[in-house]
Structure formats: C-alpha cells, structure tokens
C-alpha cells in the first residue's frame, strides 16, 4: 500500500542511486505500467521490453521528477507510455487487433478495481478525468481514448473511425480543450 | 487576446504531444519549445498527470520476474567499474573514485587519439586462422573533442550485440541536455545507439541486430546534443557534436 509520499521517497532515493529503493519502486508500480504497456502494444514480449526500457529510464532520470509535476505514479505511467509510442511509431504490429471504439469508451465507465497504489489521490484523478470525458461529444471522447490506449495517430484514427483526417484532428483538439476546461472547473 | 490565443495553442500542443498525436515535425518543434519555455514544461507536466490518470483505469498486471532481472542486469552494465553502490548513472550521482586515471588517459588521447585504435588492434592481434570472435575488438572508433581533450574509445567484437565505451574523463553536459550516440551507415539514416555516457569510466551498450549486422559496412559514429526531455527520438534533432569513422580490423 504505497502512498504518494512513499513513492516520492523511493524516487528521490533512486535519484541518489539507491538500488534498493529503486527495486521497491519497481515492485510497487510495475504492474500498473505493465498493464498500460500491454494495452497499447498488445504483445507481452514487446510490453516487457518496453517496461524494461521505461524503468531503465526511470533509473537514469529519477532526479527529473518534481512533486509539482503530479503524482509519482502518473509520471511513471507517462514515461512508460512515451516508450510504447516510440515502439509503435517505429513498427506497427503485423497483425493489428481491431477493437471497437465503444469498448474503449466503456472502459472508463467500468468500476475497475483500482490499483491499491496511492488509492485516494489516484481515485480522485481518475474520477475527474472520467467525469470530464463524459462531458465530451462521443466522437471527441472516442478519439482521445483511442489515441491514449492504442497510441493511434491522426491518420490511424481517421482510418479507424471512418472520418476525414481534418474532422478527426478537430475532434481531438476540441475534446482536449473541453477536457481542460472541465478539469479546471472541478479544481 | 493574442497572448491568450498563443497560450491556447501551446496548451493544445502539449496535450497532443502527451497524447502522441502530434506529427514528428511538430513533436520536435515542441521539444525545442520545452527547452526554452517554462510555461510549455508546466503544460506538459499538467497533461502527463491528467492523461496519466487514464492509465489507472486498467487493472494491474504483474510482469514476469525476468523483467526485473533484465533491468538489474542493465543497471549493472551501466555502472562504471569501482562504482559506489549509489552509482549507476551517467553523470548525476556520486561518481566513483579513480577518474584521475581516466583523466590521465584523456591527456594522452588529446595528443593522438586516433592512434589508439591502431594500437588496440595491434595489441590484440590473433594468430592467423584464429576465430574472428575470440574476444578481440573488430571495430573501433575514437570520438574526440579537441577543445577539451575529452575522448571516448568505442570498440566492438565481430558479431557482437554489445559495444564497449570508454569515456576518458568527464565531459560537461549542460543541464537539461544529454549526449546521444548514433550509428550512421555510409548509405542510410542514422540509427540511435543510446545515451553516450559523459562521466569517466567503462560502459557497455547494446547493439540491435540491424546495427550488429551493419558493422562491417563503412559507417561512422555520430554524437548529438539533445534535450534530455526528448523521448520520442528517432533522428538527431540537436546540435551535431562529433562524427568519427568506425575502423575495421582487417586482420
């Protein structure tokens, strides 16, 4: 049951080269990062490679984490996700596993068992994003979620959703603007 | 009004950068913006945190134990010899003792760096007919910074998926920057090898299948100075610092 402060402590110790703290950080967070990498890359081997790369980066740049950048876990998730996008942009899987946009959209409506990590704060962050995504037009919400969970580019979103490229770009941008406004209203 | 529009556009760029929907050119432009603009960095952090919360909606999945073993091995490989337990990174942490030895070598390197590759080959010459991959370096390159006398000796064995990097001293890298080393075939685009360590010591770097197989073709090493925050890195975007041909041991 690692709270934000505990994760931040481990990150700070990792920045000082404390391997034990780094191992504790890994033990407490890797299952959440791995779940995201599996979701985006859809291949255990590639997800494991990306997970390894992500934590090697964490080891190397733990000192760049600043508490004002947000909760440690969301920072770690962003590192993992950048890694997954790198992998995707280099090489798309030969066999894509199509998924209906609705499945992604409903993901946020499920009462998923949240990781025990930083439960309260993360639950609030997730609740806020869930609520605000719910205020978006369906196409805007689907576009943002597909881009997040599958790492799709504008063009890939256009193909997937059967909409012109310009329209998809507009959905994404309007969706993000609305998301920002809504999150600000809740803050 | 104009300021508000500018802010609005920057917010969108940050959001789309985090989401991954910026095209490569716009992503690079935003990375340059990050290095100069605290507002852009704050927006980036905002969206990393906000969109990062979406990752929490997924039920955790335990990765296999082998992943940690690989990470631990990578940390060991990164750590310079005689490193403190606390050391394993390329420059930020408490450095190992003994950099004086490497500094001394750097002086020698500043006299005639390229000679070292020749000496290296000469000293490890195998009897005729010996297998090529008997531990001798088959490829070598010396990256040399004339103003500071700093140099790196890079060697690899034939067919190996690993190369050895000896940083002969500490090279000052500005805050927020990092050195990246690239393999540049004579015919072809640069391939990223990784972060070039800039603190004195010996390091190992992994080589992909593609690079390992291309090593016997004419090629150079290139080093660029990149923004440390730059994650999606496929081509050099920062200042090109040095290039050096890869010498081949022709026996």
Boltz contact constraints between the chains, C-beta under 6 A:
constraints:
  - contact:
      token1: [A, 16]
      token2: [B, 86]
      max_distance: 6.0
  - contact:
      token1: [A, 17]
      token2: [B, 86]
      max_distance: 6.0
  - contact:
      token1: [A, 17]
      token2: [B, 87]
      max_distance: 6.0
  - contact:
      token1: [A, 17]
      token2: [B, 88]
      max_distance: 6.0
  - contact:
      token1: [A, 17]
      token2: [B, 93]
      max_distance: 6.0
  - contact:
      token1: [A, 30]
      token2: [B, 63]
      max_distance: 6.0
  - contact:
      token1: [A, 31]
      token2: [B, 60]
      max_distance: 6.0
  - contact:
      token1: [A, 31]
      token2: [B, 61]
      max_distance: 6.0
  - contact:
      token1: [A, 31]
      token2: [B, 62]
      max_distance: 6.0
  - contact:
      token1: [A, 32]
      token2: [B, 60]
      max_distance: 6.0
  - contact:
      token1: [A, 34]
      token2: [B, 61]
      max_distance: 6.0
  - contact:
      token1: [A, 34]
      token2: [B, 63]
      max_distance: 6.0
  - contact:
      token1: [A, 35]
      token2: [B, 58]
      max_distance: 6.0
  - contact:
      token1: [A, 35]
      token2: [B, 60]
      max_distance: 6.0
  - contact:
      token1: [A, 35]
      token2: [B, 61]
      max_distance: 6.0
  - contact:
      token1: [A, 36]
      token2: [B, 55]
      max_distance: 6.0
  - contact:
      token1: [A, 36]
      token2: [B, 58]
      max_distance: 6.0
  - contact:
      token1: [A, 38]
      token2: [B, 61]
      max_distance: 6.0
  - contact:
      token1: [A, 39]
      token2: [B, 58]
      max_distance: 6.0
  - contact:
      token1: [A, 48]
      token2: [B, 67]
      max_distance: 6.0
  - contact:
      token1: [A, 51]
      token2: [B, 63]
      max_distance: 6.0
  - contact:
      token1: [A, 51]
      token2: [B, 67]
      max_distance: 6.0
  - contact:
      token1: [A, 52]
      token2: [B, 67]
      max_distance: 6.0
  - contact:
      token1: [A, 52]
      token2: [B, 70]
      max_distance: 6.0
  - contact:
      token1: [A, 52]
      token2: [B, 71]
      max_distance: 6.0
  - contact:
      token1: [A, 55]
      token2: [B, 71]
      max_distance: 6.0
  - contact:
      token1: [A, 56]
      token2: [B, 74]
      max_distance: 6.0
  - contact:
      token1: [A, 59]
      token2: [B, 75]
      max_distance: 6.0
  - contact:
      token1: [A, 60]
      token2: [B, 89]
      max_distance: 6.0
  - contact:
      token1: [A, 63]
      token2: [B, 92]
      max_distance: 6.0
  - contact:
      token1: [A, 69]
      token2: [B, 45]
      max_distance: 6.0
  - contact:
      token1: [A, 70]
      token2: [B, 49]
      max_distance: 6.0
  - contact:
      token1: [A, 74]
      token2: [B, 49]
      max_distance: 6.0
  - contact:
      token1: [A, 74]
      token2: [B, 52]
      max_distance: 6.0
  - contact:
      token1: [A, 74]
      token2: [B, 53]
      max_distance: 6.0
  - contact:
      token1: [A, 77]
      token2: [B, 52]
      max_distance: 6.0
  - contact:
      token1: [A, 77]
      token2: [B, 55]
      max_distance: 6.0
  - contact:
      token1: [A, 78]
      token2: [B, 48]
      max_distance: 6.0
  - contact:
      token1: [A, 78]
      token2: [B, 52]
      max_distance: 6.0
  - contact:
      token1: [A, 82]
      token2: [B, 231]
      max_distance: 6.0
  - contact:
      token1: [A, 85]
      token2: [B, 20]
      max_distance: 6.0
  - contact:
      token1: [A, 86]
      token2: [B, 232]
      max_distance: 6.0
  - contact:
      token1: [A, 107]
      token2: [B, 57]
      max_distance: 6.0
  - contact:
      token1: [A, 108]
      token2: [B, 57]
      max_distance: 6.0
  - contact:
      token1: [A, 112]
      token2: [B, 57]
      max_distance: 6.0
  - contact:
      token1: [A, 112]
      token2: [B, 59]
      max_distance: 6.0
  - contact:
      token1: [A, 113]
      token2: [B, 59]
      max_distance: 6.0
  - contact:
      token1: [A, 115]
      token2: [B, 60]
      max_distance: 6.0
  - contact:
      token1: [A, 122]
      token2: [B, 56]
      max_distance: 6.0
  - contact:
      token1: [A, 125]
      token2: [B, 53]
      max_distance: 6.0
  - contact:
      token1: [A, 126]
      token2: [B, 53]
      max_distance: 6.0
  - contact:
      token1: [A, 126]
      token2: [B, 56]
      max_distance: 6.0
  - contact:
      token1: [A, 126]
      token2: [B, 57]
      max_distance: 6.0
  - contact:
      token1: [A, 129]
      token2: [B, 53]
      max_distance: 6.0
  - contact:
      token1: [A, 147]
      token2: [B, 19]
      max_distance: 6.0
  - contact:
      token1: [A, 147]
      token2: [B, 21]
      max_distance: 6.0
  - contact:
      token1: [A, 148]
      token2: [B, 54]
      max_distance: 6.0
  - contact:
      token1: [A, 151]
      token2: [B, 20]
      max_distance: 6.0
  - contact:
      token1: [A, 154]
      token2: [B, 21]
      max_distance: 6.0
  - contact:
      token1: [A, 172]
      token2: [B, 21]
      max_distance: 6.0
  - contact:
      token1: [A, 173]
      token2: [B, 12]
      max_distance: 6.0
  - contact:
      token1: [A, 176]
      token2: [B, 15]
      max_distance: 6.0
